[in-house]
């Protein structure tokens, strides 16, 4: 008889909760490269000003010292689909 192997689906909520638990265990930068599909580009805090990608989240601004989306070396982020912070909140609709 063959084994029934089920492929586990990726659950974003589960992943976020796991990340939060890990946060309690160790300190890591709250801003990181994000390959899993959520990003600054789909965050409620993201906006564009003078052609630059910006973040209206006060905690991000305090951490980075600027509202501009920048990497750890201070370089402007050109593609916000590749980056995310721990303060990510999804846009509720297209008008956010």
C-alpha positions, 0 to 999 in steps of 0.5 A, spaced: 500 500 500 502 506 498 503 512 503 498 518 502 503 524 502 500 531 503 504 537 501 503 542 506 500 549 504 504 555 506 500 559 511 502 567 511 498 567 518 502 561 521 509 564 518 508 571 521 506 568 528 512 563 528 516 570 526 513 573 532 515 567 537 522 567 534 522 575 535 521 574 543 527 569 543 532 573 539 533 580 537 534 581 529 533 587 525 526 589 524 527 590 517 529 585 512 529 582 505 522 579 503 522 573 498 515 571 500 510 575 497 508 581 502 512 587 502 513 595 503 509 595 496 503 592 499 503 595 506 498 601 508 504 605 510 507 605 503 507 612 499 511 615 494 514 622 495 518 626 489 519 619 486 522 616 492 518 610 496 517 612 503 514 609 510 509 613 514 510 608 520 513 612 526 516 606 529 520 605 522 522 612 522 525 612 529 529 606 527 531 608 520 532 615 522 528 617 516 521 616 512 525 614 506 525 606 504 533 605 505 537 598 506 541 597 512 547 601 508 542 607 507 541 606 500 534 608 497 530 602 495 528 602 488 524 596 488 519 595 495 516 589 492 523 586 495 523 589 502 518 588 508 519 591 516 516 588 522 511 593 522 508 591 515 500 592 515 497 590 509 493 595 505 485 594 506 483 596 499 486 600 493 485 607 496 489 606 502 
